[in-house]
Amino acid sequence: MIKILAIIMVVGGAISLVVGIMGVFGSMSTGVSPWALAILVGIFFLSGISLLKYRKDTDVIDAENKH
């Protein structure tokens, strides 16, 4: 479950990264400030990557507790 959330955060951050960078450089207009979107991208992308890297999935934790 944790890995699924992390993958969603990484993919969402990557998509928002493209939109945010295009908004910062003026080639795309979004409804929000492009700088605010770029900051949120950093938060979501980095937290998703760190979840993927450092957290064990719930299935692995359950299997370790049974043994």
N, C-alpha and C positions, 0 to 999 in steps of 0.2 A: 504494500500500500504506500509506503514511504517513497519507494522508487518511482511509482506511477506519478505521485505528486511532484517529485523532482523533475521527471521528464516533461510534465506539463509546464512547469515553471521555466525550464530551459527553452522549450520550443516557443512558449509565449514571449519570453525575453528576446529570443532571436528574431521573431517576427516584429516585435516592437522596436528592436534595435534598428532594423531597416527603415521602418516608418519614422522613427525619431531622427535618424541621421539625415534622411531625405527632408524632413521638416526643418532641421537646423540649417541645412544648406539651401533651403528655399525652393526646392523643386516639388514639394508636396505640402498641401495645406491640410492640417488636422484641426480638430475642434479645440485642442488643448495646446498649451505652450510646448514647443518642441524641446525646450530645456528641461521642463518638468518630466516629459516623457522619457528623455534620455537618462535622467536620474533614476526614474522607476525601472528602466531597463537594467541599469547596473545592479540595482537591488535584487530584482527577480532573477536575472541571469546568474549572478554570483551565488545567491542562496540556493538556486537549483543545482548548480555545479557542486557546491559544497555538500548538499544533501546526497547527491549521487556518489560523491567520493568518500565521505566519512560515515554515513549511516548504514546500518544493516537493515535489510528488509524485514518485515514482521514475520514472514515465513521462516527466515533463517533464525530469528530469535526464538520462535516457538520450537523449532527443531533442536536448538541447543538446550532449551529448558527441559525437554523430554528425556535427554540422555544424562 
